[in-house]
Structure formats: structure tokens, C-alpha cells
Amino acid sequence: MSGQIWVSLISLGGVVLGGVLSYLVQHRTQRSAERAEQQRQHNALSEARRAERLALLERFVEVGAEAERSAFSRPSEFDDTHPWHLKTQDVMNRLWIAERLIRIQFPLPVHDAARAYFLDLNRTVWEGLPDGESVRDYLEDNRLAFLDTARTVMG
């Protein structure tokens, strides 16, 4: 009779051991799948943020180019009703908004570079430059500093 008990106990032990091993494998597989899903979600979120940042940079550069064209075409005299002033006011408002969004979405060095470019551009558009100074040359340093800083952050 003792032989049958040992066989039963060994059989029961095998079932328990198999169950424990099965549980551990399933648990580990589930954890691995959860980690993979979290990593996938993290990657998707990172890619969405990168795309959003890139769109914001594109918007800032595009509106900045419009503002530069306004600086190049600045009439010597204008008032609040002049068509150039009305169009330029709209462009500068959009540039101001884009600059503020840069502050929200990017590290401060990128915003600081965007802000310096914006302030130079704003000054050039509304106050003009002394005779003989080039708009392009005046804006070049801060424009390039902004682009280089943004490129560094975007990787």
C-alpha cells in the first residue's frame, strides 16, 4: 500500500510543480506583454510629440519668413490704415503666438533663441533699420541661432 501512496504523492507533486511552473511562465509572459505594450505606447506618444514639435517649428519658420518679407517691403511712411500695416499686424500677431507656443513645447534654450529672433524681427518690421543696413544681415545671426538650437533639440 505504501507504494501506491508514494506514486500518488509523486504524481500529485508533479501536478503541483507543473501548475506552479505554468503559472510562473504565464505570469512572466503577461508582464513581458504589458511592458512591450507600455513601450509601444511610449514610442507612439514620443513620435506624436515630435511630429507636433516639428509642425510648430514649421509654423514659426513660415510666419517668420512672412514677417521678414514684410520687413523687406516696409514703406518709409505708413499709418494704422495702410494696407501694409494691416497685413503686417496680422503676420506679427501670428508670429507672436507661434513664439509663445515654442515656449510651451520646447526647452528654454529653444525659446530664448526664438524670442531673440522674434524681437529683432519685430524691431525691424515696426521701426526699420538705419540706412545702409540690410534686413537679411541684421536678422541672420538670431535666425540661424534659433534654427541650430531647434535642430539640436530635435536630434
Residue, then its C-alpha position, 0 to 999 in steps of 0.5 A: m500500500s505504501g507504494q501506491i501512496w508514494v506514486s500518488l504523492i509523486s504524481l500529485g507533486g508533479v501536478v503541483l510543480g507543473g501548475v506552479l511552473s505554468y503559472l510562473v511562465q504565464h505570469r512572466t509572459q503577461r508582464s513581458a506583454e504589458r511592458a512591450e505594450q507600455q513601450r509601444q505606447h511610449n514610442a507612439l506618444s514620443e513620435a506624436r510629440r515630435a511630429e507636433r514639435l516639428a509642425l510648430l517649428e514649421r509654423f514659426v519658420e513660415v510666419g517668420a519668413e512672412a514677417e521678414r518679407s514684410a520687413f523687406s517691403r516696409p514703406s518709409e511712411f505708413d499709418d494704422t490704415h495702410p494696407w501694409h500695416l494691416k497685413t503686417q499686424d496680422v503676420m506679427n500677431r501670428l508670429w507672436i503666438a507661434e513664439r509663445l507656443i515654442r515656449i510651451q513645447f520646447p526647452l528654454p534654450v529653444h525659446d530664448a533663441a526664438r524670442a531673440y529672433f522674434l524681437d529683432l524681427n519685430r524691431t525691424v518690421w515696426e521701426g526699420l533699420p538705419d540706412g545702409e543696413s540690410v534686413r537679411d544681415y541684421l536678422e541672420d545671426n538670431r535666425l540661424a541661432f534659433l534654427d541650430t538650437a531647434r535642430t539640436v533639440m530635435g536630434 
